């Protein structure tokens, strides 16, 4: 296995406009992915994702920086494990959501890269890659279900 990128694709029964909001706005991110989110969704905007109860010792808070924001087609950001670092190409993961109109809904193509660029030994690289792949296996369907619920709410 090359551990270079994770790719997931899902059809969502919601318009690209709704799905774009779901992947780019903090009030929506916390409904399907992180436990809390703070984010300026404009290119160059910064923020953070919190996994676990904010302020608790076990909470993981990761910084993020928006790379591209092209409503309603593309949203990408970098996020880093080390909260003391500004996410950049050599110390973070790049997550890209490509949104393609498909019938009455949207095909969401998620790609996450940056694993090899961390410079980790192979065991750490493999463990982190598997952890992220498993996470996206759980979170991408939650994204789809949440966006579909939003689309069906008048």
LINRA-V778588 format. One record per backbone hydrogen bond with DSSP energy under -0.5 kcal/mol. CO is the residue of the C=O (numbers start at 1). NH is the residue of the N-H. If there is no record, write none. Layout:
[[CO & NH] [CO & NH]]
//
This chain:
[[4 & 114] [4 & 115] [6 & 112] [8 & 110] [10 & 108] [12 & 14] [12 & 106] [15 & 19] [16 & 20] [17 & 21] [18 & 22] [19 & 23] [20 & 24] [21 & 25] [25 & 28] [25 & 29] [26 & 30] [28 & 31] [28 & 32] [29 & 32] [29 & 33] [36 & 50] [38 & 48] [39 & 41] [42 & 45] [45 & 66] [46 & 40] [47 & 64] [48 & 38] [49 & 62] [50 & 35] [50 & 36] [50 & 52] [51 & 60] [53 & 56] [56 & 59] [59 & 61] [60 & 51] [60 & 62] [62 & 49] [63 & 80] [64 & 47] [65 & 78] [66 & 44] [68 & 76] [70 & 73] [70 & 74] [73 & 99] [74 & 70] [75 & 97] [76 & 67] [76 & 68] [77 & 95] [78 & 65] [79 & 93] [81 & 83] [82 & 85] [88 & 91] [88 & 92] [93 & 79] [93 & 95] [94 & 113] [95 & 77] [96 & 98] [96 & 111] [97 & 75] [97 & 99] [98 & 100] [98 & 109] [100 & 107] [102 & 105] [105 & 102] [106 & 12] [106 & 108] [107 & 100] [107 & 109] [108 & 10] [108 & 110] [109 & 98] [110 & 8] [111 & 96] [112 & 6] [113 & 94] [115 & 118] [116 & 119] [121 & 124] [121 & 125] [122 & 126] [123 & 127] [124 & 128] [125 & 129] [126 & 130] [127 & 131] [128 & 132] [129 & 133] [130 & 134] [131 & 135] [132 & 136] [133 & 137] [134 & 138] [135 & 138] [135 & 139] [136 & 140] [138 & 142] [139 & 143] [140 & 144] [141 & 145] [142 & 146] [143 & 147] [144 & 148] [145 & 149] [146 & 150] [147 & 151] [148 & 152] [149 & 153] [150 & 153] [152 & 154]]
//
